[in-house]
């Protein structure tokens, strides 16, 4: 489904080709349009009203269980269902406006050509068609109406995108752009970054001062105990007696019975944690308590245990460089910043044309590597996005690229080797269809803009709320 109505004020259309999704609602300007005689209309497209009954029928035809709708009211499911109805209605208006028709004979031939309704010899079997309708709880008129509408919409888009025949020279250009070889030279920049071992305490302390608000660490003091049938009722079974005691603990928590009182009644020794700082090496239980720290006192389930916990103190502190883990984390941050600054300064030189071949050779010295890329999809060495950037540049230009491990390189476009395709080549039609599809997409995007101005869609919020209240 399409985005919820909260995005409708931004654009009217999203998605093309097989189906245009209309997003045209405006949450203002209802005025007196629905003030009399139209209180049962949930939306209006120009002079076309969509009644609440139309909307209810659409919801019923969606086959979404009522319970599912009720559970997702806060996630804008009603608004999304309405948006699809408006989309369909608007497309119906366009089909009517262009006088696009499908005859009964054409519709019948479409059904007969559906292989789901064929026997082993490829012949249409009426009984298979009727069985399909029964299994999917559909009537023949309903199924055929939906089939007709889908085909009408397809014909609409074919009509709008008609005439997108691309000249052969553009097909050859697209083939060459995507398949030509590219020779590059590149330098691994990792050798130019400052080593972590060379980062001094003064640099760490300066970094902490400059980023003190972002580097504060939360330390927790808390107690918790692990509860299971064995230590609670002396049994290995999760029986009713066990869950009755768990229920009583939850009741005690809600009634503000203290953690210590509950623990004393359970005769289970709690684990006491002081100055807890989150890290991946900590136990899953303690990390979970840290995640739940906004609720200082509670019980939760963890695998085959229940965990009762009480947070005694939460304190924010600046990084302590005497703590080995913290020190290593700050060193890593400083190292990453140094890499970023180096890459940024180098990229600025390249972008501002202050970097030439002499600079490249001087920087690379004996560390310049060469590579041939076979096509724009050749990502054996570099990230695919980086490859596409390389193919977009001119010969003798420079850029920064990265691989899948985010290692950064300075690359020089050395030479393109063109690829020529013959019109009799098997791939020629493939690229012709691809280019036609791209052209058709551009036309349909322009069609979006046209529809955006052609139709004024407004929403009756009060009627929509009444529909939503029905499911509450």
Wavefront OBJ file of the C-alpha trace (Angstrom):
o trace
v 0.000 0.000 0.000
v 1.008 3.590 -0.347
v 2.117 6.046 2.292
v -0.345 7.286 4.882
v -2.333 10.461 4.485
v 0.129 12.470 6.516
v 2.298 12.598 3.391
v -0.509 13.584 1.033
v 0.148 17.307 1.189
v 3.617 16.821 -0.348
v 2.706 15.166 -3.650
v -0.226 13.671 -5.431
v 1.364 10.785 -7.181
v 3.846 8.013 -6.429
v 4.490 4.923 -8.498
v 3.909 4.376 -12.193
v 3.623 1.884 -15.065
v 1.244 -0.816 -13.868
v -0.548 1.359 -11.319
v -0.398 5.016 -10.336
v -0.861 5.563 -6.617
v -2.606 8.838 -6.010
v -1.746 10.815 -2.882
v -3.801 13.947 -3.251
v -5.597 14.733 0.006
v -5.542 18.133 1.655
v -6.367 18.481 5.336
v -7.616 22.002 5.062
v -10.254 23.877 3.109
v -13.147 21.533 3.842
v -15.255 24.644 4.372
v -18.913 24.241 3.473
v -18.364 21.698 0.756
v -19.714 18.931 2.965
v -21.873 21.159 5.130
v -25.182 19.972 3.725
v -26.367 17.045 1.673
v -22.892 15.474 1.476
v -22.244 14.421 5.056
v -21.914 10.783 3.930
v -19.146 11.567 1.456
v -15.673 10.629 2.616
v -13.799 12.265 -0.281
v -14.366 14.266 -3.435
v -12.410 14.301 -6.716
v -13.447 17.398 -8.638
v -17.224 16.805 -8.888
v -17.042 13.076 -8.204
v -18.119 12.093 -4.675
v -16.861 8.994 -2.866
v -19.468 8.012 -0.319
v -18.888 6.350 3.019
v -20.729 3.310 1.646
v -18.336 3.194 -1.323
v -15.492 3.195 1.150
v -17.014 0.463 3.324
v -17.544 -1.684 0.213
v -13.907 -1.112 -0.744
v -12.759 -2.169 2.724
v -14.886 -5.321 2.553
v -13.497 -6.178 -0.889
v -9.943 -5.801 0.404
v -10.460 -9.051 2.371
v -8.497 -7.633 5.294
v -9.860 -9.162 8.536
v -11.751 -6.702 10.703
v -9.526 -7.556 13.654
v -6.433 -6.655 11.634
v -7.942 -3.294 10.731
v -8.877 -2.644 14.350
v -5.351 -3.460 15.558
v -3.775 -1.118 12.994
v -5.989 1.953 13.300
v -3.117 3.882 14.883
v -0.921 2.921 11.936
v -3.195 4.708 9.438
v -4.595 1.571 7.828
v -7.937 3.312 7.207
v -6.204 6.235 5.536
v -4.192 3.872 3.344
v -7.309 1.979 2.283
v -8.988 5.254 1.422
v -5.989 6.372 -0.601
v -6.140 3.207 -2.735
v -9.862 3.794 -3.341
v -9.180 7.382 -4.401
v -6.383 6.140 -6.675
v -8.687 3.647 -8.358
v -11.480 6.196 -8.703
v -9.186 8.763 -10.259
v -7.857 6.239 -12.759
v -11.442 5.285 -13.629
v -12.101 8.949 -14.376
v -9.075 9.053 -16.654
v -10.156 5.874 -18.465
v -13.595 7.398 -19.022
v -12.119 10.705 -20.135
v -9.997 8.980 -22.805
v -12.946 6.733 -23.769
v -10.872 3.560 -23.333
v -13.077 0.469 -23.695
v -12.771 -3.305 -23.435
v -15.326 -5.447 -25.184
v -16.982 -8.497 -23.633
v -15.279 -10.674 -26.242
v -11.838 -9.283 -25.305
v -12.542 -9.915 -21.622
v -13.676 -13.461 -22.373
v -10.510 -14.136 -24.384
v -8.372 -12.879 -21.486
v -10.023 -15.352 -19.137
v -9.736 -18.192 -21.666
v -6.017 -17.474 -22.170
v -5.277 -17.685 -18.431
v -3.218 -20.849 -18.001
v -4.617 -21.378 -14.495
v -7.882 -22.369 -16.158
v -6.358 -24.765 -18.745
v -6.307 -28.564 -18.786
v -3.195 -30.608 -19.552
v -3.761 -30.055 -23.266
v -3.894 -26.266 -22.935
v -7.656 -26.012 -23.379
v -9.876 -23.753 -21.281
v -11.926 -25.602 -18.658
v -14.971 -23.826 -17.270
v -14.922 -26.012 -14.166
v -11.404 -24.855 -13.276
v -12.512 -21.251 -13.598
v -15.524 -21.838 -11.336
v -13.369 -23.720 -8.816
v -10.976 -20.766 -8.707
v -13.868 -18.411 -7.951
v -15.171 -20.648 -5.162
v -11.755 -21.114 -3.555
v -11.174 -17.362 -3.545
v -14.706 -16.488 -2.410
v -15.353 -14.415 -5.542
v -18.302 -14.114 -7.865
v -17.837 -14.233 -11.618
v -19.169 -10.670 -12.123
v -16.907 -9.346 -9.361
v -13.791 -11.079 -10.677
v -14.506 -10.010 -14.249
v -15.107 -6.398 -13.150
v -11.734 -6.294 -11.395
v -10.051 -7.912 -14.388
v -11.663 -5.366 -16.684
v -10.526 -2.467 -14.479
v -6.939 -3.715 -14.340
v -6.825 -4.088 -18.107
v -8.383 -0.645 -18.612
v -5.712 0.894 -16.371
v -2.988 -0.972 -18.255
v -4.389 0.304 -21.551
v -4.458 3.812 -20.080
v -0.746 3.715 -19.331
v 0.001 2.116 -22.698
v -1.954 4.944 -24.308
v -0.138 7.645 -22.335
v 3.261 6.099 -23.020
v 2.571 5.280 -26.674
v 5.070 6.231 -29.325
v 8.169 5.678 -27.207
v 10.286 4.269 -30.028
v 13.942 5.075 -29.446
v 16.445 5.703 -32.285
v 19.020 2.965 -32.778
v 21.953 5.249 -32.058
v 20.606 5.855 -28.522
v 20.309 2.107 -27.978
v 23.932 1.709 -29.046
v 24.952 4.545 -26.751
v 23.204 2.961 -23.756
v 24.873 -0.380 -24.482
v 28.276 1.279 -24.715
v 27.748 3.361 -21.559
v 26.975 0.247 -19.527
v 29.388 -2.242 -21.056
v 32.534 -0.364 -22.059
v 35.747 -1.263 -20.271
v 37.284 1.232 -17.911
v 40.959 1.353 -16.993
v 41.713 3.121 -13.732
v 44.639 3.798 -11.449
v 44.021 3.969 -7.724
v 45.781 4.545 -4.415
v 44.810 2.906 -1.136
v 44.548 5.826 1.284
v 44.838 3.684 4.417
v 48.632 4.100 4.373
v 48.259 7.871 4.800
v 46.059 7.812 7.886
v 47.531 8.443 11.298
v 48.144 5.186 13.149
v 46.157 4.573 16.317
v 49.394 3.938 18.190
v 50.555 7.445 17.257
v 47.547 9.167 18.839
v 48.712 10.914 22.041
v 46.828 11.586 25.256
v 46.719 15.310 24.474
v 44.790 14.573 21.269
v 42.369 12.327 23.142
v 41.796 14.918 25.847
v 41.237 17.657 23.276
v 38.715 15.484 21.449
v 36.858 14.834 24.707
v 36.738 18.548 25.532
v 35.399 19.434 22.094
v 32.761 16.694 22.204
v 32.025 16.431 25.921
v 28.231 16.625 25.526
v 28.199 13.803 22.968
v 30.631 11.555 24.812
v 28.887 11.282 28.149
v 28.487 7.713 29.320
v 25.645 6.341 31.460
v 26.636 4.261 34.466
v 24.029 2.190 36.282
v 23.797 0.634 39.716
v 21.116 -2.057 39.845
v 20.060 -5.327 41.464
v 18.339 -8.225 39.791
v 17.400 -11.812 40.399
v 16.747 -14.677 37.996
v 13.461 -16.477 38.666
v 12.536 -19.900 37.325
v 10.390 -22.825 38.530
v 13.402 -24.476 40.135
v 14.288 -21.650 42.534
v 10.748 -20.345 42.989
v 8.641 -23.475 43.650
v 11.245 -26.258 43.630
v 9.981 -27.777 40.399
v 11.174 -28.012 36.807
v 7.673 -27.475 35.428
v 6.178 -24.185 34.271
v 2.871 -24.989 35.928
v 0.010 -22.851 37.185
v 1.549 -22.527 40.642
v 4.646 -20.937 39.115
v 2.704 -18.462 37.014
v 0.467 -17.589 39.950
v 3.567 -16.470 41.844
v 4.822 -14.491 38.847
v 1.413 -12.805 38.618
v 1.635 -11.915 42.301
v 5.063 -10.326 41.778
v 3.638 -8.186 38.979
v 0.741 -7.178 41.240
v 3.169 -6.268 44.028
v 5.215 -4.121 41.643
v 2.081 -2.275 40.498
v 1.146 -1.736 44.153
v 4.563 -0.204 44.908
v 5.764 -3.059 47.086
v 9.515 -2.502 47.363
v 12.070 -4.630 45.571
v 13.668 -5.651 48.872
v 10.343 -6.828 50.319
v 9.615 -8.949 47.272
v 13.111 -10.430 47.336
v 12.879 -11.253 51.033
v 9.667 -13.187 50.438
v 11.189 -15.139 47.538
v 14.344 -16.275 49.345
v 16.397 -15.811 46.145
v 19.708 -14.019 46.395
v 19.878 -11.000 44.056
v 22.866 -10.071 41.903
v 24.210 -6.596 42.667
v 25.810 -4.565 39.872
v 27.677 -1.299 40.394
v 29.018 1.143 37.766
v 27.593 -0.838 34.886
v 28.578 0.571 31.496
v 27.061 -0.910 28.367
v 29.295 -3.008 26.144
v 28.784 -5.967 23.833
v 30.702 -8.228 26.225
v 28.155 -7.851 29.015
v 25.572 -10.551 29.716
v 22.301 -10.485 27.774
v 20.312 -9.969 30.972
v 22.337 -6.956 32.069
v 22.227 -5.428 28.585
v 18.445 -5.881 28.590
v 18.161 -4.111 31.942
v 20.233 -1.266 30.521
v 17.844 -1.046 27.556
v 14.891 -0.881 29.985
v 16.518 1.748 32.217
v 13.718 4.295 31.681
v 11.563 1.933 33.772
v 13.578 1.573 36.965
v 11.631 -1.294 38.540
v 9.991 -4.180 36.683
v 9.992 -7.858 35.713
v 10.538 -9.281 32.230
v 10.872 -12.648 30.543
v 14.250 -13.811 29.250
v 14.461 -17.234 27.595
v 13.246 -19.693 30.258
v 13.608 -17.259 33.149
v 11.894 -14.205 34.548
v 14.107 -11.293 35.596
v 13.098 -8.996 38.444
v 15.254 -5.875 38.576
v 15.585 -2.578 40.394
v 17.784 0.275 39.141
v 19.245 2.153 42.094
v 21.166 4.906 40.312
v 21.798 6.293 36.821
v 24.689 8.694 36.406
v 26.169 10.381 33.337
v 29.931 10.778 33.343
v 32.553 11.952 30.910
v 34.857 9.336 29.361
v 37.449 7.941 31.738
v 40.704 7.408 29.848
v 41.970 5.225 32.693
v 39.312 2.685 31.744
v 40.809 0.459 29.026
v 37.550 -0.076 27.149
v 36.662 3.617 27.206
v 40.146 4.598 26.133
v 40.022 2.256 23.148
v 36.617 3.614 22.164
v 37.865 7.208 22.228
v 40.989 6.247 20.260
v 38.750 4.666 17.629
v 36.633 7.842 17.427
v 39.704 10.044 17.052
v 41.100 7.678 14.421
v 37.873 7.821 12.421
v 37.821 11.613 12.675
v 41.399 11.808 11.399
v 40.468 9.611 8.429
v 37.412 11.729 7.697
v 39.394 14.968 7.839
v 42.089 13.585 5.542
v 39.541 12.322 2.994
v 37.562 15.566 3.122
v 40.625 17.747 2.509
v 41.737 15.560 -0.390
v 38.261 15.563 -1.930
v 38.103 19.358 -1.681
v 41.334 19.611 -3.684
v 39.959 17.249 -6.325
v 36.583 19.022 -6.511
v 38.155 22.468 -6.742
v 40.536 21.299 -9.523
v 43.574 21.836 -7.286
v 44.836 18.303 -7.861
v 46.684 17.159 -11.002
v 48.621 14.205 -12.352
v 51.857 15.301 -10.689
v 50.069 15.388 -7.323
v 48.656 11.917 -7.995
v 52.084 10.450 -8.832
v 53.719 12.174 -5.874
v 51.062 10.875 -3.491
v 51.119 7.346 -4.882
v 54.866 6.997 -5.514
v 55.294 3.221 -5.746
v 51.799 2.408 -4.426
v 49.719 3.168 -7.537
v 47.668 0.159 -8.621
v 45.859 -0.442 -11.919
v 42.557 -2.198 -12.628
v 40.250 -2.781 -15.591
v 36.504 -2.753 -14.975
v 34.507 -4.796 -17.485
v 31.200 -2.912 -17.168
v 29.227 -0.525 -14.997
v 28.069 -3.587 -13.020
v 31.586 -4.843 -12.278
v 31.795 -4.551 -8.486
v 34.378 -7.247 -7.764
v 36.733 -4.673 -6.265
v 34.709 -1.552 -5.471
v 31.227 -0.835 -4.164
v 28.654 -0.723 -6.983
v 27.791 2.911 -6.243
v 31.459 3.808 -6.568
v 31.642 1.971 -9.891
v 28.688 3.988 -11.194
v 30.445 7.181 -10.121
v 33.597 6.130 -11.988
v 31.612 5.512 -15.167
v 30.001 8.948 -14.911
v 33.356 10.795 -15.040
v 35.617 11.918 -17.861
v 39.047 10.521 -18.664
v 41.917 11.977 -16.585
v 39.568 13.002 -13.764
v 39.864 11.981 -10.105
v 37.499 10.944 -7.353
v 37.329 9.118 -4.018
v 35.698 5.694 -3.992
v 35.269 2.862 -1.516
v 34.914 -0.909 -1.440
v 32.380 -3.078 0.395
v 34.514 -2.879 3.579
v 34.456 0.946 3.392
v 38.143 1.210 2.630
v 38.689 4.479 0.755
v 40.735 4.956 -2.419
v 41.782 7.849 -4.637
v 41.047 6.851 -8.240
v 42.055 8.272 -11.626
v 39.993 7.623 -14.761
v 42.668 6.494 -17.198
v 40.877 5.226 -20.310
v 37.503 4.034 -21.593
v 37.415 1.240 -24.189
v 34.144 1.464 -26.113
v 31.913 -1.516 -26.888
v 29.938 -1.588 -30.146
v 26.717 -3.544 -30.559
v 25.271 -4.583 -33.898
v 21.565 -4.213 -34.594
v 21.405 -7.949 -35.274
v 22.922 -8.773 -31.886
v 20.685 -10.731 -29.504
v 21.122 -8.080 -26.824
v 20.098 -5.203 -29.081
v 16.368 -5.749 -28.481
v 17.001 -6.106 -24.756
v 18.626 -2.671 -24.609
v 16.038 -1.179 -26.940
v 13.268 -2.346 -24.588
v 15.196 -1.047 -21.604
v 15.597 2.374 -23.178
v 11.952 2.448 -24.248
v 10.960 1.643 -20.680
v 13.107 4.482 -19.363
v 11.556 6.858 -21.890
v 8.068 5.699 -20.967
v 8.836 6.287 -17.293
v 9.807 9.867 -18.091
v 6.547 10.363 -19.993
v 4.497 8.931 -17.142
v 6.244 11.205 -14.660
v 5.149 14.139 -16.789
v 1.674 12.617 -16.789
v 1.786 12.683 -12.989
v 2.314 16.430 -13.078
v -0.545 16.801 -15.532
v -2.924 14.873 -13.267
v -1.737 16.863 -10.294
v -3.178 19.985 -11.892
v -6.204 18.303 -13.434
v -7.784 16.881 -10.270
v -8.619 18.504 -6.966
v -9.026 15.886 -4.248
v -10.342 16.787 -0.816
v -11.120 14.727 2.264
v -14.055 14.881 4.656
v -12.256 14.274 7.940
v -15.443 13.956 9.989
v -16.809 11.172 7.822
v -13.426 9.442 7.862
v -13.422 9.582 11.668
v -16.898 8.032 11.745
v -15.610 5.151 9.610
v -12.637 4.704 11.944
v -14.912 4.781 14.993
v -16.872 1.893 13.501
v -13.829 -0.338 13.929
v -12.952 0.809 17.456
l 1 2 3 4 5 6 7 8 9 10 11 12 13 14 15 16 17 18 19 20 21 22 23 24 25 26 27 28 29 30 31 32 33 34 35 36 37 38 39 40 41 42 43 44 45 46 47 48 49 50 51 52 53 54 55 56 57 58 59 60 61 62 63 64 65 66 67 68 69 70 71 72 73 74 75 76 77 78 79 80 81 82 83 84 85 86 87 88 89 90 91 92 93 94 95 96 97 98 99 100 101 102 103 104 105 106 107 108 109 110 111 112 113 114 115 116 117 118 119 120 121 122 123 124 125 126 127 128 129 130 131 132 133 134 135 136 137 138 139 140 141 142 143 144 145 146 147 148 149 150 151 152 153 154 155 156 157 158 159 160 161 162 163 164 165 166 167 168 169 170 171 172 173 174 175 176 177 178 179 180 181 182 183 184 185 186 187 188 189 190 191 192 193 194 195 196 197 198 199 200 201 202 203 204 205 206 207 208 209 210 211 212 213 214 215 216 217 218 219 220 221 222 223 224 225 226 227 228 229 230 231 232 233 234 235 236 237 238 239 240 241 242 243 244 245 246 247 248 249 250 251 252 253 254 255 256 257 258 259 260 261 262 263 264 265 266 267 268 269 270 271 272 273 274 275 276 277 278 279 280 281 282 283 284 285 286 287 288 289 290 291 292 293 294 295 296 297 298 299 300 301 302 303 304 305 306 307 308 309 310 311 312 313 314 315 316 317 318 319 320 321 322 323 324 325 326 327 328 329 330 331 332 333 334 335 336 337 338 339 340 341 342 343 344 345 346 347 348 349 350 351 352 353 354 355 356 357 358 359 360 361 362 363 364 365 366 367 368 369 370 371 372 373 374 375 376 377 378 379 380 381 382 383 384 385 386 387 388 389 390 391 392 393 394 395 396 397 398 399 400 401 402 403 404 405 406 407 408 409 410 411 412 413 414 415 416 417 418 419 420 421 422 423 424 425 426 427 428 429 430 431 432 433 434 435 436 437 438 439 440 441 442 443 444 445 446 447 448 449 450 451 452 453 454 455 456 457 458 459 460 461 462 463 464 465 466 467 468 469 470 471 472
